[in-house]
Amino acid sequence: MIKFQFTFALAVSFSIPLGAGTFNVRDYGAKADKTSNDAPAIQAAMDACNQAGGGEVILPAGNYFSGKIVFKSNVTLKLENGATIWESGDIHDFDKNPSKTGRGDLFVADGQENIVICGDGKIVGTGQDELGRREEEDKTPLPAHRFGIVRFARCQNVRLRDFQIEFSEAHAVVFTRCADVFVNGVSILNNFLRTNTDGIDPTSCTNVFIANCHIIAGDDCICPKTETGAAMENLVVDNCILESIAGAVKLGTGSGGDFRDIKVSNCVIRNSGVGLGLFIKDGGTVERVSFSNISIETTSPETPINSRLRNNIIPIYIDLTKRDPDSPLSRVRDVSFSGIQIASDNSIVIQGMTNRPFENLTLRDITFRVTGAFDFSQRTKREGGKSTYRDENKTLYVRQPAYCVLANVHGLTLDNVRVLCGDEISKKFPRSAVAIFNSQDGVVKNVSCEPAGMGTPPVVLLNNCRQVAVGNAQ
């Protein structure tokens, strides 16, 4: 059996000894002519490797055309420099008896262990074209079949490193109920204007490390989710560059299980609709989550997106709500943001529920540079998935005249928040630096707004708050 040795700090290094040997897909009939379906040859090499006790399946330089490959335990798939896999867009290359709607994925695995995809090659999907993000395309129907790249379920000891994915037509990399997953140095470069082209989506996984990745997505870049009764825990995201038309790092909306012990740090987020987001609506508990040392630039006004997306740009967003009227109440507690630098023309929005407030929220060392005079009067909150539950929070807090809006928080620490707003912007839209609603038991200190206003509106606005101490607001 293959054994893995690894260390993880700011980067991840791997030592993966070979098992029984190497298996060159050319020896199993792969033509690499970008026309012939090389899936049977790649599958044959992988099966032989697995049956021999493990080792490396080699794809030498060339253009391989392929449908579904079923990954097996103890197999390392190595994409050598110059090797490109071109994913088929024919659902029959993934499912011999496809339904009207369905999904195909290039690499699939269920219940396997010790599996690796690595090398300097790349994988090209079928999602080159735009879909549903411009104004005139907002109601464009989705294709009957969608095609992703990696979908692993119930696997253990998974490694993805160093290769590149381009133009995944759907969610590029999906892990469901996997354990001990390392993704290091992987680039996922999807069409920014193609809907549903997520980067990496781990669902109800344990011990997940994502580092040194560059992701451009026409949906969420990194989107942990949970299934009912199954937690997402021990997740580290470090040293990544992310660009998303939706959320760069987004927890939810699938949130039937708990999220625990999640650390996101040292990331650059640019041109994104939501920089850091928690969309919690299905009954799970979110706790011990921290975001630190992150720069966020929200979507540029020059980016050609439809008005619906333009009016729900939010650099930091937490929405605690219900998906449906009978959904169980979720809980969010012990969440912190520190060392965050923001460039945006929109506001931070963190909103709990009247009957389920946030517990213990910290924002410390936040610098917010206001980049333009944006009219908040048409803003709406991000829904993040289908919902039937409706409440006043859809527009109530996102339209408030402040650059950091917090509602329904019990146990707030807000320290050293600095809003930098030019004279012309400030005169056109006078706004507070911070506005807090329906909250209690908090400390707010060292809040500044530049240029300083004339007292209307105040730098810090409190509405229906109890036991909130404010110091050094200017």
C-alpha positions as CSV (number, residue, x, y, z in Angstrom):
1,M,0.0,0.0,0.0
2,I,1.2,3.5,-0.8
3,K,2.1,5.6,2.2
4,F,2.0,9.4,2.3
5,Q,4.3,11.8,4.1
6,F,3.4,15.5,4.2
7,T,4.0,18.7,6.1
8,F,1.7,21.8,6.0
9,A,2.6,25.3,6.8
10,L,2.4,28.2,4.3
11,A,2.9,25.6,1.7
12,V,2.4,21.9,1.4
13,S,5.1,19.5,0.5
14,F,4.6,15.8,-0.4
15,S,6.7,12.7,-0.6
16,I,4.8,10.0,-2.4
17,P,6.8,6.8,-2.9
18,L,6.0,4.7,-5.9
19,G,4.1,1.5,-5.3
20,A,4.5,-1.4,-7.7
21,G,5.7,0.8,-10.6
22,T,4.6,3.1,-13.4
23,F,1.9,2.6,-16.0
24,N,2.2,4.7,-19.2
25,V,-1.2,5.2,-20.7
26,R,0.4,5.0,-24.2
27,D,1.1,1.4,-23.5
28,Y,-2.6,0.8,-23.0
29,G,-3.6,2.3,-26.3
30,A,-4.0,6.1,-25.6
31,K,-3.5,8.0,-28.9
32,A,-3.3,11.5,-27.6
33,D,-4.6,12.9,-30.8
34,K,-7.4,15.1,-29.3
35,T,-10.0,13.2,-31.3
36,S,-10.0,9.5,-30.2
37,N,-11.6,8.8,-26.8
38,D,-8.7,7.9,-24.6
39,A,-10.8,7.1,-21.5
40,P,-10.7,3.3,-22.0
41,A,-6.9,3.4,-22.2
42,I,-6.5,5.7,-19.2
43,Q,-9.0,3.5,-17.3
44,A,-7.1,0.3,-18.2
45,A,-3.8,1.8,-17.0
46,M,-5.5,2.9,-13.7
47,D,-7.1,-0.5,-13.1
48,A,-3.7,-2.3,-13.8
49,C,-2.0,0.1,-11.3
50,N,-4.6,-0.5,-8.7
51,Q,-4.5,-4.3,-9.2
52,A,-0.7,-4.3,-8.9
53,G,-0.9,-2.6,-5.4
54,G,-0.5,1.0,-6.5
55,G,1.9,3.3,-8.3
56,E,1.9,6.0,-10.9
57,V,-0.2,6.3,-14.0
58,I,1.7,8.5,-16.4
59,L,0.3,10.8,-19.1
60,P,3.2,11.9,-21.3
61,A,3.0,15.1,-23.3
62,G,0.1,15.1,-25.8
63,N,-3.6,16.0,-26.2
64,Y,-5.9,13.4,-24.6
65,F,-9.7,13.4,-25.3
66,S,-11.6,11.8,-22.5
67,G,-14.9,11.0,-20.8
68,K,-15.4,9.6,-17.3
69,I,-12.5,7.9,-15.5
70,V,-13.2,6.0,-12.3
71,F,-10.3,6.6,-9.8
72,K,-9.0,3.6,-7.8
73,S,-7.2,3.4,-4.5
74,N,-3.4,3.7,-4.3
75,V,-3.1,5.4,-7.7
76,T,-1.2,8.6,-8.5
77,L,-2.2,10.1,-11.9
78,K,0.7,12.2,-13.1
79,L,0.1,14.8,-15.9
80,E,3.5,15.4,-17.3
81,N,4.6,18.7,-18.7
82,G,2.8,19.2,-22.0
83,A,0.0,16.8,-21.3
84,T,-3.5,18.1,-21.7
85,I,-6.8,16.3,-21.1
86,W,-9.7,17.7,-23.1
87,E,-12.9,16.7,-21.5
88,S,-15.7,15.4,-23.6
89,G,-19.0,17.3,-23.8
90,D,-21.0,14.2,-24.7
91,I,-23.0,12.9,-21.8
92,H,-22.9,9.4,-23.3
93,D,-19.1,9.4,-22.5
94,F,-20.0,9.7,-18.8
95,D,-23.3,7.8,-18.6
96,K,-24.4,5.1,-21.0
97,N,-28.1,5.7,-20.1
98,P,-28.4,9.4,-19.3
99,S,-31.5,11.0,-18.1
100,K,-32.8,14.3,-19.5
101,T,-30.8,16.2,-16.9
102,G,-27.6,15.0,-15.4
103,R,-24.0,15.7,-14.7
104,G,-20.8,14.3,-16.0
105,D,-17.4,14.5,-14.2
106,L,-14.0,13.6,-15.7
107,F,-12.6,11.9,-12.6
108,V,-14.9,10.2,-10.1
109,A,-14.2,8.1,-7.0
110,D,-16.3,6.6,-4.2
111,G,-14.9,5.1,-1.1
112,Q,-11.3,5.0,-2.3
113,E,-8.1,5.9,-0.5
114,N,-4.6,7.2,-1.2
115,I,-5.4,8.9,-4.6
116,V,-3.4,11.6,-6.2
117,I,-3.6,13.9,-9.3
118,C,-0.4,15.8,-9.8
119,G,2.0,17.2,-12.4
120,D,2.6,20.1,-14.7
121,G,-0.1,19.3,-17.2
122,K,-3.6,20.7,-17.5
123,I,-7.3,19.7,-17.9
124,V,-9.6,21.7,-20.2
125,G,-13.3,21.5,-19.7
126,T,-16.2,22.4,-22.0
127,G,-17.3,25.7,-20.4
128,Q,-15.5,28.3,-22.6
129,D,-18.6,30.3,-23.4
130,E,-20.4,32.8,-21.2
131,L,-23.7,31.9,-19.6
132,G,-26.3,33.8,-17.7
133,R,-24.2,36.6,-16.1
134,R,-24.7,39.6,-18.5
135,E,-27.9,41.6,-18.4
136,E,-29.3,40.1,-21.6
137,E,-28.4,36.6,-20.5
138,D,-29.9,36.7,-17.0
139,K,-32.8,34.4,-17.9
140,T,-30.9,32.1,-20.2
141,P,-31.9,28.4,-19.5
142,L,-29.1,26.2,-18.2
143,P,-27.9,23.3,-20.3
144,A,-29.5,19.9,-19.8
145,H,-26.1,18.4,-18.9
146,R,-23.3,19.9,-16.9
147,F,-19.7,18.7,-16.8
148,G,-17.3,19.0,-13.9
149,I,-13.7,17.8,-13.5
150,V,-13.2,16.0,-10.1
151,R,-16.0,14.5,-7.9
152,F,-14.8,12.3,-5.1
153,A,-17.1,10.9,-2.4
154,R,-16.2,9.1,0.9
155,C,-12.5,9.0,0.0
156,Q,-9.6,9.3,2.3
157,N,-6.1,10.7,1.8
158,V,-6.6,12.7,-1.4
159,R,-4.0,14.9,-3.0
160,L,-4.3,17.3,-5.8
161,R,-1.3,19.4,-6.6
162,D,0.4,21.6,-9.2
163,F,-1.8,21.0,-12.3
164,Q,-4.2,23.5,-14.0
165,I,-7.9,23.3,-14.7
166,E,-9.4,25.5,-17.4
167,F,-13.0,26.2,-18.3
168,S,-14.9,23.7,-16.2
169,E,-18.5,23.7,-17.3
170,A,-19.8,23.1,-13.8
171,H,-18.4,22.8,-10.3
172,A,-14.8,22.0,-11.0
173,V,-13.7,20.1,-7.9
174,V,-16.2,18.5,-5.5
175,F,-15.4,16.5,-2.3
176,T,-18.3,14.9,-0.4
177,R,-17.7,13.3,3.0
178,C,-14.0,12.9,2.4
179,A,-11.2,13.0,4.9
180,D,-7.6,14.2,4.8
181,V,-7.7,16.2,1.6
182,F,-4.8,18.3,0.4
183,V,-5.1,20.7,-2.6
184,N,-1.9,22.6,-3.2
185,G,-0.7,24.8,-6.1
186,V,-3.7,24.0,-8.3
187,S,-5.0,26.7,-10.7
188,I,-8.7,26.7,-11.6
189,L,-9.3,29.2,-14.3
190,N,-13.0,29.1,-15.4
191,N,-15.1,31.6,-17.4
192,F,-15.9,34.4,-15.0
193,L,-19.2,35.0,-16.8
194,R,-20.4,31.4,-16.8
195,T,-22.8,30.5,-14.1
196,N,-22.3,27.5,-11.7
197,T,-18.6,27.2,-12.5
198,D,-17.4,26.9,-8.8
199,G,-13.8,26.2,-8.0
200,I,-13.5,23.9,-5.0
201,D,-16.6,22.7,-3.1
202,P,-15.9,20.4,0.0
203,T,-19.1,19.1,1.6
204,S,-19.2,17.6,5.1
205,C,-15.5,16.8,4.9
206,T,-12.9,16.5,7.7
207,N,-9.3,17.7,7.6
208,V,-9.1,19.7,4.4
209,F,-6.2,21.9,3.4
210,I,-6.3,24.3,0.4
211,A,-3.2,26.3,-0.2
212,N,-1.4,28.3,-2.9
213,C,-4.2,28.1,-5.3
214,H,-5.3,30.5,-8.0
215,I,-9.0,30.3,-8.7
216,I,-11.2,32.3,-11.1
217,A,-14.9,31.2,-11.0
218,G,-18.2,32.2,-12.6
219,D,-19.7,31.2,-9.2
220,D,-18.0,30.6,-5.8
221,C,-14.3,30.0,-5.7
222,I,-14.1,28.0,-2.4
223,C,-17.5,26.9,-1.1
224,P,-17.7,24.5,1.9
225,K,-21.2,23.1,2.5
226,T,-22.7,20.6,4.9
227,E,-25.3,17.9,4.6
228,T,-27.8,17.3,7.4
229,G,-26.1,15.5,10.3
230,A,-22.6,15.6,8.8
231,A,-20.2,18.3,9.8
232,M,-17.6,20.3,7.8
233,E,-14.6,20.5,10.2
234,N,-10.9,21.3,10.3
235,L,-10.6,23.3,7.1
236,V,-7.6,25.5,6.4
237,V,-7.5,27.9,3.4
238,D,-4.2,29.7,3.0
239,N,-2.2,31.7,0.5
240,C,-4.8,31.7,-2.3
241,I,-5.7,34.3,-5.0
242,L,-9.4,34.3,-5.7
243,E,-11.7,36.0,-8.2
244,S,-15.4,35.2,-8.2
245,I,-18.5,36.7,-9.7
246,A,-20.3,35.2,-6.6
247,G,-18.4,34.4,-3.4
248,A,-14.6,34.1,-3.1
249,V,-14.9,32.1,0.2
250,K,-18.4,31.2,1.0
251,L,-19.7,28.9,3.8
252,G,-23.2,27.5,2.7
253,T,-25.8,27.8,1.5
254,G,-26.1,24.0,2.1
255,S,-25.9,24.1,5.9
256,G,-27.8,21.2,7.3
257,G,-24.8,20.1,9.3
258,D,-22.3,22.0,11.4
259,F,-19.2,24.0,10.4
260,R,-16.4,23.8,13.0
261,D,-12.8,24.9,13.2
262,I,-12.3,26.8,9.9
263,K,-9.4,29.1,9.3
264,V,-9.0,31.3,6.2
265,S,-5.8,33.5,6.0
266,N,-3.3,35.2,3.8
267,C,-5.5,35.4,0.8
268,V,-6.0,38.0,-2.0
269,I,-9.6,38.4,-3.2
270,R,-10.2,40.6,-6.2
271,N,-13.1,41.5,-8.5
272,S,-15.6,39.5,-6.4
273,G,-19.3,39.9,-5.6
274,V,-18.9,38.7,-2.0
275,G,-15.4,38.5,-0.6
276,L,-16.0,36.5,2.6
277,G,-19.5,35.0,3.2
278,L,-21.5,32.8,5.5
279,F,-24.9,31.8,4.1
280,I,-26.5,29.8,6.9
281,K,-30.1,28.7,6.6
282,D,-30.6,25.0,7.1
283,G,-30.2,24.4,10.8
284,G,-26.5,23.8,11.2
285,T,-24.2,25.5,13.8
286,V,-21.2,27.6,12.7
287,E,-18.5,28.0,15.3
288,R,-14.8,28.6,15.7
289,V,-14.3,30.3,12.3
290,S,-11.7,32.9,11.7
291,F,-10.7,35.1,8.7
292,S,-7.3,36.9,8.9
293,N,-4.8,38.8,6.9
294,I,-7.0,39.1,3.8
295,S,-7.4,41.8,1.1
296,I,-10.7,42.2,-0.6
297,E,-11.6,44.1,-3.7
298,T,-15.2,43.8,-4.8
299,T,-16.5,43.6,-8.4
300,S,-15.3,46.5,-10.5
301,P,-18.0,48.8,-12.0
302,E,-16.5,48.0,-15.4
303,T,-17.2,44.3,-15.0
304,P,-20.2,43.4,-17.4
305,I,-22.7,41.8,-15.0
306,N,-26.4,42.2,-14.8
307,S,-28.1,44.6,-12.4
308,R,-29.3,41.9,-10.0
309,L,-25.6,41.0,-9.3
310,R,-24.6,44.7,-9.3
311,N,-27.0,45.4,-6.5
312,N,-25.9,42.7,-4.1
313,I,-22.2,43.2,-3.9
314,I,-21.0,42.8,-0.3
315,P,-17.3,42.6,0.8
316,I,-18.1,40.7,4.0
317,Y,-21.5,39.1,4.4
318,I,-23.1,36.9,7.0
319,D,-26.7,36.0,6.6
320,L,-28.3,33.9,9.3
321,T,-31.9,33.0,8.1
322,K,-34.1,30.1,7.2
323,R,-34.4,28.5,3.8
324,D,-38.1,27.7,4.2
325,P,-40.7,28.6,6.8
326,D,-40.4,25.2,8.5
327,S,-36.6,25.0,8.4
328,P,-34.8,24.6,11.7
329,L,-33.0,27.6,13.2
330,S,-29.3,27.7,12.6
331,R,-26.7,29.2,14.9
332,V,-23.5,31.3,14.3
333,R,-21.1,31.9,17.1
334,D,-17.4,32.6,17.8
335,V,-16.6,34.1,14.4
336,S,-13.7,36.6,13.9
337,F,-12.4,38.9,11.2
338,S,-8.9,40.5,11.7
339,G,-6.4,42.2,9.5
340,I,-8.9,42.8,6.6
341,Q,-8.3,45.4,3.9
342,I,-11.2,46.3,1.7
343,A,-11.7,48.3,-1.5
344,S,-15.3,48.6,-2.3
345,D,-18.2,50.9,-3.1
346,N,-20.6,48.8,-1.1
347,S,-21.0,47.9,2.6
348,I,-20.2,45.1,4.9
349,V,-23.5,43.4,6.1
350,I,-23.7,41.0,9.0
351,Q,-27.3,40.2,9.9
352,G,-28.6,37.7,12.4
353,M,-32.3,37.0,13.2
354,T,-34.3,38.6,16.0
355,N,-35.0,35.2,17.5
356,R,-31.5,33.8,16.7
357,P,-28.8,36.5,17.1
358,F,-25.1,35.9,16.4
359,E,-23.1,35.0,19.5
360,N,-19.6,36.4,20.0
361,L,-18.6,38.2,16.8
362,T,-15.2,40.0,16.5
363,L,-14.1,42.5,13.9
364,R,-10.6,43.9,14.5
365,D,-8.1,45.9,12.4
366,I,-10.4,46.5,9.4
367,T,-9.5,49.1,6.8
368,F,-12.2,50.0,4.3
369,R,-11.4,52.2,1.4
370,V,-14.6,53.4,-0.3
371,T,-13.9,53.4,-4.1
372,G,-17.0,55.0,-5.5
373,A,-20.4,56.7,-4.8
374,F,-22.8,53.8,-5.1
375,D,-26.5,54.3,-4.5
376,F,-27.7,51.8,-1.9
377,S,-31.4,52.3,-2.6
378,Q,-31.8,49.3,-4.9
379,R,-29.6,46.9,-3.0
380,T,-30.8,43.5,-1.9
381,K,-29.2,40.8,0.1
382,R,-27.6,37.8,-1.6
383,E,-29.9,34.8,-1.4
384,G,-27.4,32.1,-2.2
385,G,-29.7,29.3,-3.4
386,K,-33.4,28.8,-3.5
387,S,-35.5,29.9,-0.6
388,T,-39.2,30.3,0.2
389,Y,-38.7,32.1,3.6
390,R,-39.2,35.9,3.3
391,D,-38.5,38.5,5.9
392,E,-37.6,42.2,6.1
393,N,-33.9,41.4,6.1
394,K,-34.0,41.1,2.3
395,T,-33.5,44.9,2.0
396,L,-33.6,46.3,5.6
397,Y,-29.9,46.3,6.4
398,V,-28.2,46.3,3.0
399,R,-29.8,49.7,2.3
400,Q,-28.7,51.3,5.6
401,P,-26.5,54.4,5.2
402,A,-23.3,52.9,6.7
403,Y,-20.3,51.0,5.5
404,C,-20.4,48.4,8.2
405,V,-23.9,47.2,9.2
406,L,-24.4,44.7,12.0
407,A,-27.8,43.5,13.2
408,N,-28.9,41.1,16.0
409,V,-25.5,40.4,17.6
410,H,-25.0,39.3,21.2
411,G,-21.4,39.7,22.3
412,L,-19.7,42.1,19.8
413,T,-16.1,43.2,19.8
414,L,-15.3,45.9,17.2
415,D,-11.9,47.4,17.4
416,N,-9.9,49.6,15.0
417,V,-12.2,50.0,12.1
418,R,-11.2,52.7,9.7
419,V,-13.3,53.9,6.8
420,L,-11.6,56.1,4.1
421,C,-14.1,58.0,2.0
422,G,-13.3,60.9,-0.3
423,D,-15.0,64.3,0.0
424,E,-17.1,63.9,-3.2
425,I,-18.4,60.5,-2.1
426,S,-19.1,61.6,1.4
427,K,-21.0,64.7,0.2
428,K,-23.1,62.7,-2.3
429,F,-24.0,59.9,0.2
430,P,-23.4,60.8,3.8
431,R,-23.0,57.6,5.7
432,S,-21.9,56.3,9.1
433,A,-18.8,54.2,9.4
434,V,-20.6,51.6,11.5
435,A,-24.3,51.1,12.3
436,I,-25.4,48.5,14.8
437,F,-29.0,47.4,15.3
438,N,-30.8,45.2,17.9
439,S,-27.7,44.1,19.6
440,Q,-26.3,43.8,23.1
441,D,-23.2,43.2,25.2
442,G,-20.6,44.8,23.0
443,V,-17.5,46.9,22.9
444,V,-17.0,49.3,20.0
445,K,-13.8,51.3,20.0
446,N,-11.3,53.1,17.7
447,V,-13.7,53.6,14.8
448,S,-12.8,56.4,12.4
449,C,-14.3,57.9,9.2
450,E,-12.1,60.1,7.0
451,P,-12.9,62.7,6.1
452,A,-14.6,63.3,9.5
453,G,-18.3,64.3,9.2
454,M,-20.1,67.1,10.8
455,G,-22.1,64.9,13.2
456,T,-24.8,63.9,10.7
457,P,-24.8,61.0,10.3
458,P,-22.7,59.9,13.4
459,V,-19.5,57.8,12.9
460,V,-21.1,55.1,15.0
461,L,-24.9,54.6,15.0
462,L,-26.6,52.5,17.6
463,N,-30.3,51.6,17.2
464,N,-32.2,49.5,19.8
465,C,-28.9,48.3,21.4
466,R,-28.3,47.5,25.1
467,Q,-25.0,47.4,27.0
468,V,-22.8,48.5,24.1
469,A,-19.9,50.6,25.1
470,V,-18.5,53.0,22.5
471,G,-15.1,54.7,22.8
472,N,-12.9,56.8,20.6
473,A,-15.2,57.2,17.5
474,Q,-14.2,60.0,15.3
